[in-house]
């Protein structure tokens, strides 16, 4: 829904003048919106927690690049710009060093 940010805002006096019926009608208008389904014809949506044991993921895993390192604490691969320190030969990222 588009919002006109240039329109005058309601004051406290204006808000107190709205009747209960008007407020309920506005709430009903907002809650009866149309749900857009943006799915392809063959695509099926799954609920969270669905059994995916039969599914097989197919994605390409890249090895660690020359400008990356693996943090010795969180074991995540980070860019060299995230390197905070090196302790006893172990590389530590900024998040773990904080």
C-alpha positions as CSV (number, residue, x, y, z in Angstrom):
1,X,0.0,0.0,0.0
2,X,1.4,3.4,-0.9
3,X,1.9,6.0,1.8
4,X,1.7,9.7,1.2
5,X,4.3,11.1,3.5
6,X,3.5,14.7,2.4
7,X,-0.1,14.5,3.7
8,X,-0.9,16.3,7.0
9,X,-0.7,14.1,10.0
10,X,-3.5,13.7,12.4
11,X,-3.3,15.4,15.7
12,X,-4.4,14.0,19.0
13,X,-7.7,15.8,18.7
14,X,-8.3,14.2,15.3
15,X,-7.5,10.7,16.6
16,X,-9.9,11.0,19.5
17,X,-12.7,12.0,17.1
18,X,-12.5,8.7,15.2
19,X,-15.5,6.6,16.2
20,X,-15.2,2.9,17.2
21,X,-17.1,1.9,14.1
22,X,-14.7,3.7,11.8
23,X,-11.7,2.1,13.5
24,X,-13.3,-1.4,13.2
25,X,-14.2,-0.8,9.6
26,X,-10.6,0.2,8.8
27,X,-9.3,-2.9,10.6
28,X,-11.7,-5.1,8.6
29,X,-10.6,-3.5,5.3
30,X,-6.9,-4.1,6.1
31,X,-7.5,-7.7,7.1
32,X,-9.4,-8.7,4.0
33,X,-6.4,-8.2,1.7
34,X,-5.7,-10.4,-1.2
35,X,-2.8,-12.9,-0.8
36,X,-0.5,-12.9,-3.8
37,X,0.9,-16.3,-4.7
38,X,4.0,-15.9,-6.7
39,X,4.7,-19.6,-7.4
40,X,5.7,-21.3,-10.5
41,X,3.2,-24.0,-11.8
42,X,5.4,-26.9,-10.7
43,X,6.6,-25.4,-7.4
44,X,5.2,-26.7,-4.1
45,X,5.4,-24.8,-0.9
46,X,6.5,-26.6,2.3
47,X,5.6,-25.8,5.8
48,X,8.4,-25.1,8.3
49,X,9.4,-28.4,10.0
50,X,8.4,-30.5,7.1
51,X,10.2,-33.8,6.5
52,X,12.9,-33.2,4.0
53,X,14.8,-36.4,4.5
54,X,14.1,-37.5,0.9
55,X,15.4,-34.2,-0.6
56,X,18.8,-33.8,-2.0
57,X,20.6,-30.5,-2.2
58,X,22.6,-29.6,-5.2
59,X,24.9,-26.6,-4.8
60,X,28.4,-25.8,-5.6
61,X,30.8,-25.5,-2.6
62,X,33.8,-23.4,-3.2
63,X,37.0,-24.0,-1.3
64,X,38.4,-21.3,0.9
65,X,39.9,-18.5,-1.2
66,X,43.3,-17.0,-0.8
67,X,41.8,-13.8,0.7
68,X,39.8,-15.8,3.3
69,X,40.5,-17.5,6.6
70,X,38.7,-19.8,9.0
71,X,38.1,-18.5,12.5
72,X,39.5,-20.8,15.2
73,X,36.6,-20.1,17.5
74,X,33.4,-20.0,15.4
75,X,34.9,-22.0,12.5
76,X,33.3,-19.7,9.9
77,X,35.1,-18.6,6.8
78,X,35.6,-14.9,6.7
79,X,37.3,-12.4,4.4
80,X,40.7,-11.2,5.6
81,X,39.2,-7.8,6.4
82,X,37.4,-9.5,9.3
83,X,40.7,-10.7,10.9
84,X,41.0,-9.3,14.4
85,X,44.1,-11.1,15.7
86,X,46.2,-14.2,15.6
87,X,46.7,-16.1,18.9
88,X,49.2,-18.9,19.0
89,X,49.0,-19.4,15.2
90,X,45.1,-19.4,15.3
91,X,43.2,-16.8,13.4
92,X,40.4,-15.0,15.2
93,X,37.6,-13.0,13.6
94,X,36.4,-9.6,14.8
95,X,33.1,-11.0,16.2
96,X,34.8,-13.6,18.3
97,X,37.5,-11.3,19.5
98,X,35.0,-8.8,20.8
